[in-house]
């Protein structure tokens, strides 16, 4: 049993005041409280260009893609909060996944993702909370050999629930989101 699993947490949004960035930090807190070492990554800081295989062949992967892939390769679990854009996931999230799946010399296929455990969640001002986008994210992650746990949560009316301070005002909902992080940590401990 692994004592302190390593978890990478990120939101599929680049917006500064993103509800999903706030949400994933709450789940990350739950993972930390359960004993995980959590690194929260902001996709905006990675400065990832749109994936282009010609550019990759010419210049290699950008530094942000290499850093992100390295973090994923060294982790046990992944927490993702995904905004819903037109009933699917964001281009920023899909692009980050695409860069991290690119093979490098001497690597096993999908090394950054294969066998990792993930928990997904979403937040949206809409009533469904981004639930439709999670269906697509779950399918993509499963296809790249990530074990996506059935535990997930979509937070609707996020603008009313998640404050500017990054906290969820409703204690029961806050506990559920922290519980997602704790669940991921505990599963990673058992698998470790």
N, CA, C and O atoms as a DFTB+ gen file, in Angstrom:
768 C
 N C O
     1  1       0.842      -1.184       0.000
     2  2       0.000       0.000       0.000
     3  2       0.886       1.245       0.000
     4  3       1.798       1.371       0.817
     5  1       0.609       2.149      -0.912
     6  2       1.400       3.370      -1.036
     7  2       0.947       4.389       0.008
     8  3      -0.246       4.667       0.131
     9  1       1.882       4.937       0.747
    10  2       1.558       5.865       1.834
    11  2       1.087       7.233       1.346
    12  3       0.105       7.777       1.851
    13  1       1.797       7.783       0.357
    14  2       1.510       9.145      -0.085
    15  2       1.545       9.226      -1.610
    16  3       2.565       9.598      -2.190
    17  1       0.437       8.880      -2.258
    18  2       0.431       8.907      -3.720
    19  2       0.614      10.318      -4.265
    20  3       0.278      11.309      -3.618
    21  1       1.158      10.372      -5.481
    22  2       1.355      11.656      -6.153
    23  2       0.204      11.883      -7.114
    24  3      -0.115      11.027      -7.939
    25  1      -0.417      13.051      -6.995
    26  2      -1.581      13.392      -7.808
    27  2      -1.327      14.718      -8.519
    28  3      -0.833      15.675      -7.924
    29  1      -1.673      14.753      -9.797
    30  2      -1.639      15.985     -10.574
    31  2      -3.080      16.442     -10.752
    32  3      -3.936      15.661     -11.167
    33  1      -3.350      17.707     -10.438
    34  2      -4.702      18.268     -10.527
    35  2      -4.694      19.468     -11.460
    36  3      -3.805      20.316     -11.383
    37  1      -5.676      19.538     -12.332
    38  2      -5.776      20.682     -13.237
    39  2      -7.186      20.847     -13.757
    40  3      -7.988      19.913     -13.744
    41  1      -7.473      22.049     -14.211
    42  2      -8.760      22.353     -14.838
    43  2      -8.541      22.524     -16.332
    44  3      -7.460      22.910     -16.777
    45  1      -9.573      22.234     -17.087
    46  2      -9.489      22.369     -18.541
    47  2      -9.830      23.759     -19.016
    48  3     -10.320      23.929     -20.133
    49  1      -9.584      24.749     -18.200
    50  2      -9.879      26.140     -18.525
    51  2      -8.625      26.984     -18.340
    52  3      -7.795      26.707     -17.474
    53  1      -8.503      28.001     -19.155
    54  2      -7.393      28.933     -18.987
    55  2      -7.859      30.254     -18.364
    56  3      -7.032      31.112     -18.055
    57  1      -9.146      30.423     -18.179
    58  2      -9.697      31.663     -17.637
    59  2      -9.227      31.861     -16.197
    60  3      -9.259      30.925     -15.398
    61  1      -8.801      33.051     -15.873
    62  2      -8.256      33.363     -14.561
    63  2      -9.231      33.031     -13.433
    64  3      -8.839      32.411     -12.444
    65  1     -10.480      33.429     -13.567
    66  2     -11.470      33.216     -12.507
    67  2     -12.363      32.011     -12.814
    68  3     -13.548      32.013     -12.478
    69  1     -11.809      31.010     -13.436
    70  2     -12.545      29.816     -13.822
    71  2     -13.147      29.097     -12.616
    72  3     -12.478      28.884     -11.605
    73  1     -14.409      28.733     -12.741
    74  2     -15.064      27.935     -11.691
    75  2     -14.403      26.565     -11.589
    76  3     -14.323      25.989     -10.504
    77  1     -13.937      26.049     -12.707
    78  2     -13.311      24.728     -12.703
    79  2     -11.944      24.750     -12.035
    80  3     -11.553      23.767     -11.406
    81  1     -11.215      25.845     -12.159
    82  2      -9.949      25.968     -11.427
    83  2     -10.217      25.981      -9.926
    84  3      -9.479      25.368      -9.153
    85  1     -11.257      26.669      -9.521
    86  2     -11.618      26.727      -8.103
    87  2     -12.047      25.348      -7.618
    88  3     -11.664      24.913      -6.532
    89  1     -12.855      24.659      -8.443
    90  2     -13.378      23.347      -8.063
    91  2     -12.259      22.325      -7.885
    92  3     -12.247      21.580      -6.906
    93  1     -11.317      22.289      -8.830
    94  2     -10.254      21.283      -8.744
    95  2      -9.343      21.546      -7.541
    96  3      -8.764      20.611      -6.989
    97  1      -9.215      22.789      -7.140
    98  2      -8.418      23.091      -5.946
    99  2      -9.092      22.557      -4.681
   100  3      -8.414      22.129      -3.748
   101  1     -10.411      22.583      -4.651
   102  2     -11.136      22.034      -3.497
   103  2     -10.956      20.519      -3.459
   104  3     -10.715      19.951      -2.394
   105  1     -11.070      19.866      -4.610
   106  2     -10.842      18.417      -4.665
   107  2      -9.396      18.091      -4.304
   108  3      -9.132      17.094      -3.634
   109  1      -8.462      18.929      -4.746
   110  2      -7.044      18.718      -4.426
   111  2      -6.817      18.818      -2.919
   112  3      -6.011      18.076      -2.358
   113  1      -7.524      19.729      -2.272
   114  2      -7.424      19.848      -0.816
   115  2      -7.874      18.549      -0.136
   116  3      -7.263      18.100       0.834
   117  1      -8.951      17.956      -0.658
   118  2      -9.419      16.683      -0.112
   119  2      -8.396      15.579      -0.286
   120  3      -8.221      14.739       0.596
   121  1      -7.715      15.582      -1.435
   122  2      -6.667      14.580      -1.674
   123  2      -5.492      14.792      -0.725
   124  3      -4.939      13.831      -0.191
   125  1      -5.118      16.036      -0.521
   126  2      -4.022      16.352       0.393
   127  2      -4.367      15.923       1.820
   128  3      -3.540      15.331       2.513
   129  1      -5.592      16.224       2.252
   130  2      -6.025      15.842       3.595
   131  2      -6.041      14.329       3.770
   132  3      -5.873      13.830       4.883
   133  1      -6.243      13.589       2.662
   134  2      -6.248      12.120       2.720
   135  2      -4.839      11.539       2.646
   136  3      -4.663      10.326       2.767
   137  1      -3.829      12.400       2.448
   138  2      -2.448      11.933       2.471
   139  2      -1.693      11.989       1.160
   140  3      -0.561      11.511       1.086
   141  1      -2.287      12.558       0.126
   142  2      -1.603      12.636      -1.175
   143  2      -0.684      13.846      -1.245
   144  3      -0.865      14.838      -0.538
   145  1       0.304      13.732      -2.119
   146  2       1.124      14.879      -2.516
   147  2       0.495      15.381      -3.811
   148  3       0.491      14.666      -4.813
   149  1      -0.031      16.592      -3.800
   150  2      -0.774      17.102      -4.947
   151  2      -0.054      18.282      -5.578
   152  3       0.382      19.206      -4.891
   153  1       0.060      18.233      -6.884
   154  2       0.564      19.381      -7.637
   155  2      -0.560      19.893      -8.516
   156  3      -1.063      19.176      -9.381
   157  1      -0.954      21.152      -8.285
   158  2      -1.993      21.778      -9.094
   159  2      -1.311      22.511     -10.241
   160  3      -0.403      23.315     -10.033
   161  1      -1.765      22.221     -11.451
   162  2      -1.177      22.802     -12.658
   163  2      -2.216      23.702     -13.320
   164  3      -3.390      23.342     -13.409
   165  1      -1.782      24.870     -13.782
   166  2      -2.644      25.767     -14.545
   167  2      -2.252      25.632     -16.019
   168  3      -1.119      25.935     -16.392
   169  1      -3.186      25.181     -16.850
   170  2      -2.874      24.992     -18.277
   171  2      -2.391      26.272     -18.935
   172  3      -1.597      26.227     -19.875
   173  1      -2.861      27.404     -18.452
   174  2      -2.418      28.685     -19.026
   175  2      -0.899      28.852     -18.880
   176  3      -0.235      29.369     -19.779
   177  1      -0.361      28.410     -17.741
   178  2       1.076      28.556     -17.483
   179  2       1.928      27.687     -18.409
   180  3       3.115      27.956     -18.593
   181  1       1.326      26.644     -18.991
   182  2       2.082      25.751     -19.876
   183  2       2.311      26.363     -21.258
   184  3       3.200      25.937     -21.995
   185  1       1.503      27.360     -21.601
   186  2       1.668      28.069     -22.871
   187  2       1.741      27.096     -24.060
   188  3       2.678      27.149     -24.857
   189  1       0.751      26.218     -24.166
   190  2       0.757      25.190     -25.200
   191  2       0.158      25.702     -26.511
   192  3      -0.990      26.148     -26.534
   193  1       0.921      25.642     -27.592
   194  2       0.313      25.967     -28.886
   195  2      -0.628      24.834     -29.293
   196  3      -0.555      23.733     -28.746
   197  1      -1.497      25.103     -30.239
   198  2      -2.354      24.045     -30.777
   199  2      -1.453      22.978     -31.368
   200  3      -0.517      23.283     -32.107
   201  1      -1.737      21.720     -31.040
   202  2      -0.888      20.633     -31.513
   203  2      -0.807      20.639     -33.032
   204  3      -1.824      20.705     -33.721
   205  1       0.420      20.568     -33.543
   206  2       0.695      20.548     -34.980
   207  2       1.886      19.613     -35.181
   208  3       3.002      19.920     -34.762
   209  1       1.644      18.479     -35.819
   210  2       2.700      17.483     -35.965
   211  2       3.877      17.994     -36.789
   212  3       5.014      17.585     -36.557
   213  1       3.621      18.880     -37.747
   214  2       4.722      19.458     -38.528
   215  2       5.627      20.311     -37.634
   216  3       6.852      20.222     -37.712
   217  1       5.015      21.128     -36.796
   218  2       5.802      21.954     -35.863
   219  2       6.553      21.082     -34.860
   220  3       7.697      21.375     -34.512
   221  1       5.919      20.028     -34.406
   222  2       6.574      19.115     -33.474
   223  2       7.795      18.471     -34.124
   224  3       8.848      18.357     -33.497
   225  1       7.653      18.055     -35.371
   226  2       8.772      17.427     -36.084
   227  2       9.907      18.427     -36.304
   228  3      11.081      18.063     -36.251
   229  1       9.555      19.667     -36.546
   230  2      10.549      20.706     -36.823
   231  2      11.253      21.203     -35.558
   232  3      12.473      21.372     -35.550
   233  1      10.478      21.439     -34.484
   234  2      11.018      22.089     -33.285
   235  2      10.973      21.234     -32.017
   236  3      11.480      21.651     -30.975
   237  1      10.379      20.060     -32.093
   238  2      10.205      19.244     -30.898
   239  2       9.037      19.757     -30.079
   240  3       8.445      20.781     -30.421
   241  1       8.700      19.070     -29.012
   242  2       7.580      19.530     -28.188
   243  2       7.942      20.813     -27.448
   244  3       9.100      21.014     -27.081
   245  1       6.957      21.683     -27.228
   246  2       7.228      22.901     -26.461
   247  2       7.552      22.556     -25.000
   248  3       7.180      21.493     -24.503
   249  1       8.234      23.453     -24.344
   250  2       8.667      23.214     -22.955
   251  2       7.487      22.890     -22.031
   252  3       7.598      22.023     -21.164
   253  1       6.367      23.580     -22.214
   254  2       5.204      23.331     -21.371
   255  2       4.650      21.929     -21.553
   256  3       4.202      21.308     -20.590
   257  1       4.677      21.427     -22.779
   258  2       4.195      20.067     -23.040
   259  2       5.115      19.046     -22.391
   260  3       4.651      18.054     -21.828
   261  1       6.408      19.284     -22.468
   262  2       7.379      18.378     -21.852
   263  2       7.217      18.358     -20.333
   264  3       7.273      17.296     -19.712
   265  1       7.016      19.535     -19.739
   266  2       6.819      19.628     -18.282
   267  2       5.547      18.904     -17.861
   268  3       5.551      18.132     -16.902
   269  1       4.456      19.159     -18.586
   270  2       3.164      18.549     -18.268
   271  2       3.237      17.028     -18.382
   272  3       2.753      16.308     -17.509
   273  1       3.838      16.553     -19.449
   274  2       3.962      15.111     -19.654
   275  2       4.820      14.489     -18.555
   276  3       4.511      13.398     -18.076
   277  1       5.867      15.151     -18.161
   278  2       6.739      14.648     -17.098
   279  2       5.977      14.529     -15.772
   280  3       6.129      13.544     -15.049
   281  1       5.163      15.535     -15.463
   282  2       4.353      15.482     -14.247
   283  2       3.392      14.300     -14.288
   284  3       3.231      13.589     -13.295
   285  1       2.757      14.094     -15.431
   286  2       1.813      12.987     -15.564
   287  2       2.514      11.636     -15.464
   288  3       1.995      10.707     -14.845
   289  1       3.680      11.530     -16.068
   290  2       4.420      10.260     -16.017
   291  2       4.798       9.898     -14.585
   292  3       4.843       8.718     -14.239
   293  1       5.070      10.896     -13.752
   294  2       5.540      10.621     -12.394
   295  2       4.415      10.515     -11.367
   296  3       4.679      10.249     -10.194
   297  1       3.161      10.718     -11.789
   298  2       2.067      10.692     -10.820
   299  2       1.372       9.335     -10.785
   300  3       1.546       8.492     -11.665
   301  1       0.582       9.162      -9.734
   302  2      -0.243       7.966      -9.578
   303  2      -1.682       8.235      -9.984
   304  3      -2.374       7.342     -10.474
   305  1      -2.133       9.469      -9.778
   306  2      -3.519       9.812     -10.047
   307  2      -3.669      11.196     -10.634
   308  3      -2.777      12.039     -10.535
   309  1      -4.830      11.413     -11.252
   310  2      -5.102      12.678     -11.937
   311  2      -6.482      13.180     -11.538
   312  3      -7.462      12.438     -11.610
   313  1      -6.561      14.436     -11.119
   314  2      -7.829      15.118     -10.857
   315  2      -8.052      16.126     -11.976
   316  3      -7.192      16.973     -12.219
   317  1      -9.188      16.050     -12.660
   318  2      -9.480      16.990     -13.747
   319  2     -10.861      17.593     -13.529
   320  3     -11.840      16.878     -13.318
   321  1     -10.922      18.918     -13.585
   322  2     -12.199      19.623     -13.600
   323  2     -12.344      20.241     -14.985
   324  3     -11.539      21.077     -15.397
   325  1     -13.369      19.820     -15.684
   326  2     -13.514      20.174     -17.095
   327  2     -14.703      21.094     -17.339
   328  3     -15.836      20.732     -17.021
   329  1     -14.464      22.273     -17.897
   330  2     -15.605      23.087     -18.298
   331  2     -16.294      22.426     -19.497
   332  3     -15.699      21.617     -20.208
   333  1     -17.544      22.788     -19.697
   334  2     -18.263      22.278     -20.862
   335  2     -18.380      23.386     -21.892
   336  3     -18.961      24.440     -21.634
   337  1     -17.820      23.128     -23.060
   338  2     -17.927      24.068     -24.174
   339  2     -18.741      23.393     -25.260
   340  3     -18.297      22.409     -25.853
   341  1     -19.932      23.915     -25.526
   342  2     -20.803      23.361     -26.565
   343  2     -20.988      21.858     -26.418
   344  3     -20.823      21.107     -27.379
   345  1     -21.326      21.432     -25.229
   346  2     -21.636      20.040     -24.886
   347  2     -20.430      19.105     -24.927
   348  3     -20.602      17.889     -25.009
   349  1     -19.228      19.643     -24.874
   350  2     -18.029      18.805     -24.877
   351  2     -16.966      19.454     -23.999
   352  3     -17.249      20.405     -23.269
   353  1     -15.735      18.931     -24.074
   354  2     -14.655      19.514     -23.293
   355  2     -14.016      20.672     -24.052
   356  3     -14.258      20.855     -25.245
   357  1     -13.216      21.435     -23.362
   358  2     -12.582      22.607     -23.957
   359  2     -11.437      22.216     -24.885
   360  3     -10.836      21.151     -24.740
   361  1     -11.150      23.087     -25.828
   362  2     -10.009      22.876     -26.727
   363  2      -8.706      22.861     -25.935
   364  3      -7.790      22.107     -26.265
   365  1      -8.615      23.684     -24.898
   366  2      -7.391      23.732     -24.078
   367  2      -7.122      22.383     -23.422
   368  3      -5.980      21.926     -23.392
   369  1      -8.156      21.748     -22.902
   370  2      -7.992      20.447     -22.253
   371  2      -7.636      19.372     -23.265
   372  3      -6.719      18.582     -23.037
   373  1      -8.348      19.336     -24.372
   374  2      -8.060      18.327     -25.400
   375  2      -6.645      18.518     -25.935
   376  3      -5.943      17.533     -26.165
   377  1      -6.217      19.741     -26.134
   378  2      -4.880      20.034     -26.640
   379  2      -3.797      19.569     -25.665
   380  3      -2.784      19.007     -26.080
   381  1      -4.012      19.805     -24.369
   382  2      -3.042      19.355     -23.357
   383  2      -2.930      17.832     -23.367
   384  3      -1.830      17.285     -23.291
   385  1      -4.067      17.157     -23.462
   386  2      -4.061      15.696     -23.542
   387  2      -3.321      15.245     -24.799
   388  3      -2.511      14.320     -24.746
   389  1      -3.597      15.893     -25.921
   390  2      -2.943      15.517     -27.179
   391  2      -1.424      15.647     -27.082
   392  3      -0.697      14.756     -27.522
   393  1      -0.940      16.748     -26.510
   394  2       0.509      16.922     -26.371
   395  2       1.109      15.841     -25.467
   396  3       2.188      15.321     -25.753
   397  1       0.415      15.503     -24.379
   398  2       0.960      14.544     -23.419
   399  2       0.939      13.100     -23.938
   400  3       1.627      12.237     -23.393
   401  1       0.162      12.841     -24.975
   402  2       0.128      11.486     -25.541
   403  2       1.173      11.284     -26.635
   404  3       1.316      10.175     -27.148
   405  1       1.886      12.311     -26.992
   406  2       2.864      12.187     -28.078
   407  2       4.029      11.306     -27.645
   408  3       4.598      11.504     -26.572
   409  1       4.382      10.333     -28.482
   410  2       5.451       9.402     -28.116
   411  2       6.832      10.051     -28.202
   412  3       7.091      10.884     -29.071
   413  1       7.691       9.660     -27.303
   414  2       9.094      10.084     -27.334
   415  2       9.939       8.820     -27.447
   416  3       9.486       7.727     -27.106
   417  1      11.150       8.976     -27.920
   418  2      12.040       7.826     -28.087
   419  2      12.216       7.087     -26.763
   420  3      12.488       7.699     -25.730
   421  1      12.058       5.778     -26.804
   422  2      12.270       4.943     -25.628
   423  2      11.088       4.857     -24.681
   424  3      11.162       4.154     -23.673
   425  1      10.007       5.547     -24.976
   426  2       8.831       5.520     -24.113
   427  2       7.860       4.427     -24.557
   428  3       7.764       4.105     -25.741
   429  1       7.153       3.873     -23.595
   430  2       6.049       2.975     -23.904
   431  2       4.891       3.814     -24.451
   432  3       4.783       4.994     -24.119
   433  1       4.034       3.233     -25.276
   434  2       2.887       3.993     -25.783
   435  2       2.020       4.521     -24.635
   436  3       1.733       3.805     -23.676
   437  1       1.620       5.760     -24.752
   438  2       0.743       6.419     -23.780
   439  2       1.299       6.383     -22.359
   440  3       0.536       6.284     -21.398
   441  1       2.593       6.460     -22.224
   442  2       3.251       6.316     -20.927
   443  2       2.767       7.310     -19.875
   444  3       2.758       6.996     -18.685
   445  1       2.368       8.493     -20.301
   446  2       1.914       9.504     -19.340
   447  2       0.529       9.196     -18.780
   448  3       0.139       9.746     -17.750
   449  1      -0.212       8.323     -19.449
   450  2      -1.598       8.064     -19.042
   451  2      -1.903       6.611     -18.700
   452  3      -2.714       6.359     -17.808
   453  1      -1.294       5.663     -19.364
   454  2      -1.662       4.252     -19.217
   455  2      -1.549       3.788     -17.763
   456  3      -0.494       3.912     -17.140
   457  1      -2.638       3.258     -17.242
   458  2      -2.649       2.737     -15.879
   459  2      -2.839       3.770     -14.790
   460  3      -2.922       3.414     -13.615
   461  1      -2.910       5.035     -15.149
   462  2      -3.166       6.078     -14.133
   463  2      -4.643       6.015     -13.735
   464  3      -5.484       5.538     -14.496
   465  1      -4.935       6.498     -12.548
   466  2      -6.304       6.548     -12.049
   467  2      -6.736       8.010     -12.050
   468  3      -5.968       8.889     -11.660
   469  1      -7.971       8.270     -12.491
   470  2      -8.453       9.651     -12.561
   471  2      -9.843       9.788     -11.969
   472  3     -10.641       8.851     -11.961
   473  1     -10.103      10.991     -11.472
   474  2     -11.433      11.410     -11.064
   475  2     -11.716      12.697     -11.825
   476  3     -10.870      13.588     -11.907
   477  1     -12.930      12.777     -12.384
   478  2     -13.307      13.959     -13.168
   479  2     -14.496      14.663     -12.521
   480  3     -15.300      14.061     -11.809
   481  1     -14.570      15.946     -12.797
   482  2     -15.641      16.779     -12.258
   483  2     -15.814      17.977     -13.182
   484  3     -15.007      18.196     -14.086
   485  1     -16.859      18.739     -12.953
   486  2     -17.067      19.935     -13.764
   487  2     -17.897      20.946     -12.987
   488  3     -18.571      20.610     -12.012
   489  1     -17.831      22.187     -13.440
   490  2     -18.645      23.264     -12.888
   491  2     -19.083      24.157     -14.039
   492  3     -18.317      24.421     -14.966
   493  1     -20.309      24.609     -13.967
   494  2     -20.851      25.452     -15.028
   495  2     -21.963      26.323     -14.468
   496  3     -22.659      25.917     -13.538
   497  1     -22.138      27.522     -15.028
   498  2     -23.284      28.333     -14.624
   499  2     -24.616      27.679     -15.003
   500  3     -25.651      28.003     -14.421
   501  1     -24.594      26.770     -15.965
   502  2     -25.808      26.098     -16.412
   503  2     -26.324      25.086     -15.406
   504  3     -25.633      24.726     -14.454
   505  1     -27.530      24.639     -15.630
   506  2     -28.194      23.726     -14.714
   507  2     -27.584      22.344     -14.641
   508  3     -27.656      21.699     -13.595
   509  1     -26.982      21.866     -15.729
   510  2     -26.403      20.522     -15.731
   511  2     -24.964      20.492     -15.205
   512  3     -24.405      19.415     -14.998
   513  1     -24.371      21.651     -14.991
   514  2     -23.052      21.715     -14.371
   515  2     -21.903      21.191     -15.213
   516  3     -20.830      20.908     -14.680
   517  1     -22.107      21.055     -16.531
   518  2     -21.026      20.552     -17.391
   519  2     -21.046      19.048     -17.566
   520  3     -20.087      18.468     -18.074
   521  1     -22.118      18.415     -17.154
   522  2     -22.226      16.954     -17.183
   523  2     -22.023      16.353     -18.569
   524  3     -21.394      15.302     -18.695
   525  1     -22.540      16.996     -19.606
   526  2     -22.406      16.445     -20.967
   527  2     -20.944      16.374     -21.401
   528  3     -20.548      15.428     -22.083
   529  1     -20.150      17.350     -21.019
   530  2     -18.733      17.338     -21.365
   531  2     -17.965      16.218     -20.675
   532  3     -16.982      15.710     -21.213
   533  1     -18.417      15.833     -19.476
   534  2     -17.742      14.755     -18.756
   535  2     -17.880      13.419     -19.468
   536  3     -17.002      12.563     -19.359
   537  1     -18.968      13.235     -20.190
   538  2     -19.154      12.005     -20.970
   539  2     -18.033      11.886     -22.003
   540  3     -17.446      10.816     -22.162
   541  1     -17.739      12.968     -22.696
   542  2     -16.677      12.969     -23.707
   543  2     -15.304      12.803     -23.068
   544  3     -14.465      12.060     -23.579
   545  1     -15.072      13.491     -21.953
   546  2     -13.777      13.387     -21.280
   547  2     -13.541      11.963     -20.793
   548  3     -12.443      11.429     -20.942
   549  1     -14.561      11.351     -20.214
   550  2     -14.450       9.965     -19.739
   551  2     -14.088       9.029     -20.897
   552  3     -13.245       8.145     -20.741
   553  1     -14.721       9.222     -22.051
   554  2     -14.444       8.372     -23.212
   555  2     -13.008       8.550     -23.698
   556  3     -12.336       7.567     -24.011
   557  1     -12.539       9.782     -23.764
   558  2     -11.168      10.052     -24.224
   559  2     -10.161       9.426     -23.266
   560  3      -9.235       8.737     -23.694
   561  1     -10.343       9.666     -21.973
   562  2      -9.400       9.130     -20.987
   563  2      -9.388       7.602     -21.011
   564  3      -8.322       6.990     -20.944
   565  1     -10.550       6.993     -21.106
   566  2     -10.613       5.536     -21.181
   567  2      -9.885       4.998     -22.398
   568  3      -9.245       3.948     -22.334
   569  1      -9.981       5.713     -23.498
   570  2      -9.333       5.287     -24.732
   571  2      -7.813       5.394     -24.665
   572  3      -7.114       4.694     -25.397
   573  1      -7.293       6.260     -23.799
   574  2      -5.838       6.358     -23.636
   575  2      -5.380       5.610     -22.382
   576  3      -4.326       5.896     -21.815
   577  1      -6.194       4.655     -21.973
   578  2      -5.873       3.667     -20.947
   579  2      -5.804       4.211     -19.526
   580  3      -5.068       3.689     -18.689
   581  1      -6.577       5.267     -19.258
   582  2      -6.709       5.794     -17.904
   583  2      -7.882       5.080     -17.242
   584  3      -8.919       4.865     -17.870
   585  1      -7.718       4.718     -15.990
   586  2      -8.800       4.121     -15.202
   587  2      -9.577       5.280     -14.586
   588  3      -9.117       5.899     -13.626
   589  1     -10.753       5.573     -15.135
   590  2     -11.556       6.692     -14.652
   591  2     -12.567       6.144     -13.647
   592  3     -13.432       5.339     -13.990
   593  1     -12.440       6.594     -12.409
   594  2     -13.331       6.118     -11.357
   595  2     -14.768       6.586     -11.623
   596  3     -14.981       7.636     -12.230
   597  1     -15.750       5.801     -11.166
   598  2     -17.144       6.203     -11.402
   599  2     -17.555       7.442     -10.613
   600  3     -18.512       8.119     -10.989
   601  1     -16.852       7.750      -9.531
   602  2     -17.157       8.934      -8.736
   603  2     -16.889      10.186      -9.562
   604  3     -15.777      10.374     -10.055
   605  1     -17.874      11.023      -9.714
   606  2     -17.709      12.306     -10.394
   607  2     -18.785      13.243      -9.876
   608  3     -19.740      12.814      -9.227
   609  1     -18.621      14.539     -10.170
   610  2     -19.650      15.491      -9.760
   611  2     -19.664      16.651     -10.750
   612  3     -18.618      17.137     -11.179
   613  1     -20.880      17.083     -11.102
   614  2     -21.075      18.256     -11.958
   615  2     -21.810      19.307     -11.134
   616  3     -22.930      19.077     -10.677
   617  1     -21.181      20.447     -10.950
   618  2     -21.734      21.511     -10.115
   619  2     -22.447      22.528     -11.000
   620  3     -21.809      23.297     -11.718
   621  1     -23.785      22.520     -10.938
   622  2     -24.581      23.498     -11.676
   623  2     -24.684      24.811     -10.932
   624  3     -24.411      24.889      -9.734
   625  1     -25.083      25.848     -11.664
   626  2     -25.217      27.201     -11.096
   627  2     -23.963      27.595     -10.323
   628  3     -24.037      28.154      -9.228
   629  1     -22.818      27.293     -10.913
   630  2     -21.532      27.505     -10.237
   631  2     -21.330      28.940      -9.790
   632  3     -20.695      29.189      -8.765
   633  1     -21.867      29.892     -10.553
   634  2     -21.712      31.308     -10.199
   635  2     -22.401      31.650      -8.882
   636  3     -22.071      32.654      -8.250
   637  1     -23.367      30.814      -8.463
   638  2     -24.065      31.036      -7.204
   639  2     -23.479      30.208      -6.063
   640  3     -23.717      30.500      -4.891
   641  1     -22.712      29.178      -6.410
   642  2     -22.240      28.213      -5.423
   643  2     -20.771      28.396      -5.062
   644  3     -20.381      28.206      -3.910
   645  1     -19.959      28.765      -6.048
   646  2     -18.511      28.900      -5.831
   647  2     -18.169      30.382      -5.751
   648  3     -18.349      31.121      -6.718
   649  1     -17.681      30.805      -4.608
   650  2     -17.416      32.213      -4.385
   651  2     -16.109      32.700      -4.993
   652  3     -15.277      31.908      -5.435
   653  1     -15.947      34.018      -5.008
   654  2     -14.707      34.627      -5.510
   655  2     -13.501      34.212      -4.681
   656  3     -12.366      34.280      -5.152
   657  1     -13.748      33.781      -3.440
   658  2     -12.662      33.319      -2.581
   659  2     -12.252      31.882      -2.910
   660  3     -11.344      31.333      -2.286
   661  1     -12.932      31.269      -3.905
   662  2     -12.595      29.918      -4.315
   663  2     -13.258      28.834      -3.508
   664  3     -12.963      27.654      -3.703
   665  1     -14.145      29.197      -2.608
   666  2     -14.802      28.226      -1.739
   667  2     -16.246      27.975      -2.154
   668  3     -16.897      28.829      -2.756
   669  1     -16.723      26.793      -1.820
   670  2     -18.121      26.440      -2.017
   671  2     -18.844      26.756      -0.716
   672  3     -18.451      26.297       0.357
   673  1     -19.908      27.548      -0.827
   674  2     -20.621      27.990       0.384
   675  2     -21.391      26.855       1.054
   676  3     -21.518      26.845       2.278
   677  1     -21.898      25.916       0.294
   678  2     -22.671      24.805       0.837
   679  2     -21.738      23.733       1.392
   680  3     -20.970      23.128       0.644
   681  1     -21.803      23.500       2.697
   682  2     -20.872      22.569       3.361
   683  2     -20.997      21.149       2.825
   684  3     -19.991      20.455       2.680
   685  1     -22.215      20.708       2.527
   686  2     -22.410      19.341       2.024
   687  2     -21.775      19.170       0.644
   688  3     -21.114      18.164       0.382
   689  1     -21.973      20.146      -0.229
   690  2     -21.376      20.076      -1.559
   691  2     -19.855      20.162      -1.470
   692  3     -19.148      19.426      -2.159
   693  1     -19.350      21.059      -0.621
   694  2     -17.898      21.184      -0.434
   695  2     -17.305      19.853       0.014
   696  3     -16.241      19.454      -0.459
   697  1     -17.979      19.179       0.911
   698  2     -17.527      17.876       1.396
   699  2     -17.525      16.829       0.275
   700  3     -16.627      15.990       0.217
   701  1     -18.512      16.875      -0.604
   702  2     -18.563      15.941      -1.736
   703  2     -17.375      16.160      -2.672
   704  3     -16.767      15.199      -3.144
   705  1     -17.047      17.418      -2.937
   706  2     -15.935      17.708      -3.847
   707  2     -14.608      17.324      -3.195
   708  3     -13.753      16.726      -3.849
   709  1     -14.424      17.653      -1.931
   710  2     -13.224      17.211      -1.216
   711  2     -13.164      15.683      -1.201
   712  3     -12.087      15.091      -1.280
   713  1     -14.322      15.063      -1.100
   714  2     -14.397      13.606      -1.106
   715  2     -13.923      12.987      -2.411
   716  3     -13.398      11.874      -2.409
   717  1     -14.101      13.692      -3.528
   718  2     -13.583      13.181      -4.808
   719  2     -12.064      13.057      -4.745
   720  3     -11.495      12.056      -5.179
   721  1     -11.422      14.075      -4.204
   722  2      -9.963      14.026      -4.064
   723  2      -9.528      12.942      -3.103
   724  3      -8.553      12.236      -3.358
   725  1     -10.250      12.804      -1.992
   726  2      -9.920      11.772      -1.008
   727  2     -10.096      10.379      -1.602
   728  3      -9.278       9.491      -1.361
   729  1     -11.156      10.185      -2.374
   730  2     -11.388       8.888      -3.017
   731  2     -10.243       8.541      -3.947
   732  3      -9.749       7.414      -3.931
   733  1      -9.813       9.503      -4.761
   734  2      -8.700       9.249      -5.670
   735  2      -7.448       8.875      -4.887
   736  3      -6.755       7.918      -5.231
   737  1      -7.165       9.626      -3.843
   738  2      -5.996       9.320      -3.008
   739  2      -6.078       7.906      -2.446
   740  3      -5.101       7.159      -2.511
   741  1      -7.216       7.533      -1.903
   742  2      -7.362       6.228      -1.268
   743  2      -7.265       5.076      -2.272
   744  3      -6.696       4.030      -1.958
   745  1      -7.813       5.258      -3.468
   746  2      -7.683       4.226      -4.498
   747  2      -6.217       4.095      -4.922
   748  3      -5.707       2.985      -5.078
   749  1      -5.551       5.225      -5.105
   750  2      -4.128       5.176      -5.470
   751  2      -3.298       4.488      -4.389
   752  3      -2.363       3.752      -4.701
   753  1      -3.635       4.724      -3.121
   754  2      -2.931       4.044      -2.026
   755  2      -3.099       2.530      -2.149
   756  3      -2.133       1.782      -1.996
   757  1      -4.299       2.090      -2.418
   758  2      -4.576       0.650      -2.518
   759  2      -3.890       0.012      -3.726
   760  3      -3.450      -1.137      -3.671
   761  1      -3.806       0.773      -4.814
   762  2      -3.189       0.230      -6.028
   763  2      -1.671       0.322      -6.002
   764  3      -0.979      -0.385      -6.734
   765  1      -1.154       1.225      -5.129
   766  2       0.275       1.490      -5.091
   767  2       1.066       0.353      -4.576
   768  3       2.291       0.442      -4.491
